[in-house]
Structure formats: structure tokens, C-alpha cells
């Protein structure tokens, strides 16, 4: 059981209250994970800046990374949230399962991305020459490599926050799969 609560708007710093208001307006609610970042006066804004930073990767590619890393880390919260976001980016339920397993048959470029990301996440920041070679052979650039690692790091932060706090998941649950 978590010893960390999901703070309400009136329990956070004024700067975070303004972010809550923006999230409420944009999303219709403040996701519990974002609210939990607001226990810190600075973490929520810092995390959102990282998450929303410009990238050489498409939204679909970023969702592949988010889903693969969240699967490796068994993060129920992020799997639920990014399953919903993945569907918004046009992925089907079957494709999302393939992405989570890093075993994609519907797009060779995304398959190389998913395999590289899984290798990096499983090996805690280390890749294999084969995964990196396949990543570049699929058409990804050095800039894409750096941006991929930025998204991996972003997702590890939120996966770990949920793992440590175990705050309630406020998205429809993602189905359980074997790795």
C-alpha cells in the first residue's frame, strides 16, 4: 500500500495549481500520476517540459517507446495511459500488444525501434550492436537515437514514480500479457 497520496489542487503550490487548471482544461481531468509529481514544487513542470519537448520522433514513434519501456518495467499506470494514447495515434489493440512485446510485424521501421528500445530498457541503458545496427538500417538517424533515449528516460521516470507510489490508475486498465 502506498504511503503517498494523490494530492488535490488545494494541497499543491500555486504554480502547480495553475498546471492542474491547464490539465483540467486540456484533458478534462488531472491524471493521478501528474498530480503526484506536484508533491514537489518543481517536478511537475519539469516533467511536463521533458515530456512535451520537441523531438525528431513522431508521436507514433514516441508511443512505441512509451509502451515498450512501460512493459519492460511492468508499469500498470503507464501501460494503461499509453494504451489509450496509442489508440489515439491510430494503433489497434493487436498492434499495441505487438508493440508492448517489441515483436511488430506491421511496420519494419517501428519493429527496429521497438527492438532497440527493449534492448536498452532490459539492459538498463546498454544496447546490443545488432539492435543499434538494425535501428540505423531502418532509417533512423543519430538525432533519432538521442531523442529515443530521451523518451526512454522520460518513461523510466514516470514508471518509477508509479512503482514507488502505487497511486491509483485512472485510465482503463491495459490487458496483462506475457513478456
C-alpha angles and dihedrals in degrees: 000000000000123000089197118085129205102251122228121230094261091054096061135074118277092252089055091046088059090051090049088053091051092048091048090052095045101039104021090241142035108252112234093236092055091046090052091056086060092073080086117062090224110024098081095054091042092050094047090049090053094044094048098040119128113269140183087229126088123240089253091053091049090052090052089055093045092051096045095048092044090051092050089050094042091230107172092190097052093041089055094045095044093045086060091044092045090056089050087055090054103262117141124226090257092050091050090055090050090049093050089052091045086231102119122171099169100068124023094201093052088045090059090047093050093047092050093047093048091051091050094046096046093046093045098244100336122111134193123245089237094054092046092046091050090048092056093039088056089062103266119141135216088261089054089051092055092045090048090055090048090056091045089054092046091052094046089056093054093040090053093045090056093043092054097041102032089204116178118281109239098187126077107281118259115233117258116250135179114253 
